[in-house]
């Protein structure tokens, strides 16, 4: 019987749930809680969705720490007006382009928390400058069976 007990202890250890890491910049999710944001892991970060739009990405990683902070899902045409509200906002270096649609409110900026809270206010107000509807997923290729069926119906 002792062997069974050790085996059960090993099984428990193998299948024990890994404790969940707290989301980065959790205060952002707290502020957005009234609109029931959904979150999904994305590239080792946490993507924040409001209804059908991705609005923010929360990043706090060891690699490329200069890009840690709150990423805003926006487009190039909104950069100028958003930069007036967020003077430290910039494109994300990690993405490798001089200008990207995504913009970061860097965690090392002196006004980071204030800027992140202001971004939340804009999201709550449904400001059209923040948020993107993700592109439609690519249609799955037709299986051989469905190709044969379609070919048979053309006769």
Secondary structure as UniProt FT lines:
FT   HELIX           2..15
FT   TURN            24..25
FT   HELIX           26..32
FT   HELIX           33..35
FT   STRAND          38..42
FT   TURN            43..44
FT   STRAND          45..50
FT   TURN            51..52
FT   STRAND          53..59
FT   TURN            63..64
FT   HELIX           65..67
FT   STRAND          69..72
FT   HELIX           76..78
FT   HELIX           79..85
FT   TURN            87..88
FT   STRAND          90..91
FT   HELIX           93..95
FT   STRAND          103..106
FT   TURN            107..108
FT   TURN            110..111
FT   HELIX           112..124
FT   TURN            125..126
FT   TURN            128..129
FT   STRAND          132..133
FT   HELIX           144..153
//
